[in-house]
C-alpha cells in the first residue's frame, strides 16, 4: 500500500483546496490536490469508484467540491488499507441511496475492526522495536563509557 501525498500544489491558506473561483477543477488541479495521477483519477472513474464526473463542452473533466470531498474519503480509506473492491462496493451503495445505509454501516464497521486489529499488531511490533533500540542504546553507552576510561584505547585505533 502506498501512502498518498495530499499536499496541494497551490491552495488558499488553511483550506487545503485548489485555488477557488470557478467552482470546477481540471484533472490536473485535482491530481495536484490529491497526489494521485490523472491516470489514477480516470481509472477510479472507469471502475466506478468515482461518481460521474461532469464534462465541459469540449469533453474535459470538471471536478466539483463534492468530488474533492469524495476523493478525500477515498484517500482515507486507501490509507487504512481498504481493498479497492470494497471501496467500489461502498461507492455503489452510496449511489443506490438511503436504502443501503445499513449495508454501508456494516461494511465500514467491518473495515474499522480490521484497522483496529492491524493497529494492535503495529503497536505490538513497535514495542518490540522499542525494546531492541533500547538494548542497542544501552550497549552503545556501555561501550562509550568503557572506551572513555583513562588509559583504555579502542581496539581499532
Secondary structure, 3 states (H helix, E strand, C coil): CCCCCCCCCCECCCCCCECCCCCCECHHHHHHHHCCCHHHHHHHHHHCCCCCCEECCCCCEEECHHHHHHHHHHHHHHHCCCCHHHHHHHHHHHHHCHHHHHHHHHHHHHHHHHHHHHHHHHHHHHHHHHHHHHHHHHHHHHHHHHHHCCCCCCCCC
